[in-house]
Every structure is written in C-alpha cells, then in structure tokens.
Amino acid sequence: MDLDPRPQRRSFLGFLIFGLGAIFSAILGVPLGCYVLDPRHRRAPASTMKLVEGVSLAELNETTPQQGVIRDTRVDGWTLYPNDLLGRVWVVLQKPLPADLRGDAAKIKEFNEKPQADRDRFLLVFTTICPHLGCSINLGPGGFACPCHAATFTKTGERAATTNPAKRGMDTLEWTIDEQDATRIKVKYQRFEALAEQKNAIA
C-alpha cells in the first residue's frame, strides 16, 4: 500500500523554508552583530574633564595667553566622529605652578583636589565664547577683545570698560593638571547663557 507523499513533501518544504530563513538571518545578522560589538562604535565613557590640545604648561608665560582646543567623540546617527571639535579656550598663567608638581603623580593629585579658587591663583582658563552674543574672543591690547560688538576684557577676564556690551566678565572653566602628563591640563568644558549678568551653564 503506497503512502501519501504529500505530508513528506510538506515536511521537506518546511525544512527548506526554515533553512533558507536561517541562512538569510546569518547573512544579515553577522555583519550587524560585528558592527554593534566593535568597540569603535561604542560610546566612550562619560567624562567631564577634557584634554586641552595646543597648550603646554612648560611653555606658558605670564605675558602671553595661549589658546587651546577641546576635542571629543561624537556619534551622529550611524556616523562616528572620534575627533570632533568641542570648543576653544584661553589659558592665562597667573604665576608659576609649584615646581614639585613635575613628574610627581601624588603631588599632582593633591594639587587637583584643592578648591578651584586655589588652582585659579596659578592659572585661569576661559572659554573663547563672548558672554555678550557668543562671538569668538580674540587677544587684544592688554587683554581680550570681541570683534563683533567691541566688548573688551582684562587678562584676568573682567570687563575692561563700563561701556562694555557684555553684562559679565569672561566665563572661567574648571581645570586640573593631567596626571599622566604634568605639562598638560584638562578642563570641564561648558557653554553659558549669553546676555545674562550671572554665569548660568547651558545643559
């Protein structure tokens, strides 16, 4: 007595469909899995302190401020920008840093744990964004100047004239010495509200 071939045929078609589905899943899934697992496509650990490029503590002097650049990793959709420009800063040496910080990680850590006001007696770090309307502040005669609306500031960031259109002085940033390299600094880069008398950070 012959068996009905239709159930076997249905089983074969079911296995065929299942097999093709597995093959297509592997073809599509493996590259996607590799992309997700690749560390280059992961967000970097959140850190508030960013390295200042272009400024060396060994080359700073008390007469000429130096401009530095802050970079960070940015992810825009599927695109990774590992060296994106975050902003610029002015670094002003107030007085020479303690000599015992050079190459001594324990001393650097102790110095970094001091209140920011104590560290600012040696070094001031300003964002280059003008507190008036956000133009970029340049070096001017005896201090800093904004080319957009003639706002002027002293080397310590105060408003240089009563007619200054900015309602406050230049915005300072928190900074520390890089514990891996005593010639570099890190800053907590922030943007602040324009046209305000107080320094209010923008989230």
C-alpha positions in Angstrom: 0.0 0.0 0.0 1.5 3.4 -1.1 1.9 6.2 1.5 0.6 9.6 0.6 3.7 11.6 -0.5 2.1 15.0 0.4 3.0 15.0 4.2 6.6 14.3 3.3 6.5 17.0 0.7 5.2 19.5 3.2 7.9 18.5 5.8 10.6 18.9 3.1 9.2 22.4 2.2 9.0 23.4 5.9 12.6 22.4 6.5 13.7 24.2 3.3 11.9 27.4 4.4 13.4 27.1 7.8 16.9 26.5 6.4 16.7 29.5 4.0 15.4 31.7 6.8 18.4 30.7 9.0 20.8 31.4 6.1 19.4 34.8 5.5 19.4 35.6 9.2 23.1 34.7 9.4 23.9 36.8 6.3 22.1 39.8 7.7 22.8 39.3 11.4 26.6 38.6 11.4 27.6 42.0 9.9 25.1 43.8 12.2 26.4 41.9 15.3 30.0 42.7 14.3 29.1 46.4 14.0 27.4 46.5 17.4 30.3 44.6 19.1 33.1 46.7 17.5 34.4 48.9 20.3 35.0 51.8 17.8 31.2 52.1 17.6 30.6 52.2 21.3 30.1 55.5 23.1 33.1 56.5 25.2 32.7 56.5 28.9 31.3 59.8 30.1 34.0 62.2 31.4 33.6 65.8 32.4 37.3 66.6 32.0 38.6 67.0 28.5 42.3 67.4 27.5 43.3 70.8 26.2 45.3 70.5 22.9 47.9 73.0 21.9 48.8 74.3 25.3 51.9 73.2 27.2 52.4 74.3 30.8 56.1 74.2 30.2 55.8 76.9 27.5 53.3 79.2 29.3 54.4 82.7 30.4 52.7 85.4 32.4 52.6 87.9 29.5 51.0 86.0 26.6 47.9 83.8 27.0 47.7 80.7 24.9 44.7 79.3 23.0 43.9 75.6 23.2 41.4 73.3 21.6 39.0 70.8 23.2 38.0 67.8 21.2 35.6 64.9 21.9 34.0 61.9 20.4 30.6 62.5 18.9 28.1 60.0 17.4 25.6 61.3 14.9 23.2 58.6 13.8 25.4 55.9 12.3 28.4 58.2 11.9 31.2 58.3 14.5 33.3 61.4 14.8 36.3 60.4 17.0 38.0 63.8 16.9 35.1 66.4 16.9 35.9 70.0 17.8 34.1 70.8 21.0 35.4 74.3 21.6 38.4 76.6 22.3 39.8 78.1 25.5 42.2 80.8 26.5 44.8 79.8 29.2 46.3 82.6 31.3 49.2 81.9 33.6 48.9 84.0 36.8 52.1 82.8 38.5 54.4 79.8 38.1 53.0 76.5 39.2 54.7 74.7 42.1 58.0 73.1 40.9 57.3 69.9 42.9 54.4 69.0 40.6 56.7 68.0 37.7 56.5 64.2 37.3 55.1 63.6 40.8 51.7 61.9 40.4 50.9 62.1 44.1 51.6 65.8 44.2 49.6 66.4 41.1 46.6 64.5 42.6 46.9 66.5 45.8 47.0 69.8 43.8 44.0 68.8 41.7 42.0 68.1 44.9 42.4 71.7 46.1 39.4 74.0 45.7 39.2 75.5 42.2 39.7 79.0 43.6 43.2 77.9 44.9 44.1 76.5 41.5 42.9 79.6 39.8 45.5 81.7 41.6 48.1 80.0 39.4 46.1 79.5 36.1 42.9 80.9 34.6 41.1 79.1 31.8 38.4 81.0 29.9 36.0 79.8 27.2 36.6 81.9 24.0 32.8 82.4 23.7 31.9 86.0 24.4 29.2 86.3 27.2 27.5 89.1 25.1 26.2 87.3 22.0 28.6 84.4 21.6 31.2 85.6 19.1 34.8 84.3 19.5 37.0 86.4 21.8 40.5 87.3 20.5 43.6 88.7 22.1 43.5 92.4 22.3 45.8 95.2 23.5 46.5 94.4 27.2 43.8 91.7 27.4 41.0 90.3 25.3 38.5 91.8 22.8 35.4 90.6 21.0 35.4 91.8 17.3 31.6 91.7 17.0 30.4 94.4 19.4 33.6 95.9 20.9 33.5 94.1 24.2 36.8 94.2 25.9 38.2 92.3 28.9 41.4 92.3 31.0 43.8 89.4 31.1 42.0 88.2 34.2 38.7 88.2 32.4 37.0 91.2 33.9 35.0 93.7 31.8 37.6 96.4 30.8 35.1 99.3 30.4 31.8 100.4 31.7 30.5 100.8 28.2 31.2 97.1 27.6 28.1 95.5 26.0 28.8 92.2 27.9 26.9 92.1 31.2 29.6 90.0 32.9 33.3 89.1 32.5 34.7 86.2 30.5 33.5 82.7 31.6 36.0 80.7 33.5 36.2 76.9 33.3 37.2 74.3 35.9 40.6 72.8 35.2 43.1 70.2 36.5 46.6 69.1 35.6 46.7 65.9 33.6 48.0 63.2 36.0 49.5 61.3 33.0 51.5 64.3 31.7 52.3 67.2 34.1 52.7 69.6 31.1 49.0 69.3 30.0 45.7 70.4 31.6 42.2 69.2 31.4 39.0 71.3 31.6 35.4 70.8 32.2 34.2 72.4 29.0 30.8 74.1 29.3 28.7 76.7 27.5 27.0 79.5 29.3 23.9 81.6 28.8 24.5 84.8 26.8 23.2 88.3 27.8 22.9 87.3 31.5 24.6 89.0 34.4 25.3 85.7 36.1 27.2 82.7 34.7 24.5 80.1 34.0 25.6 76.9 32.4 23.6 75.6 29.5 22.7 71.9 30.0 
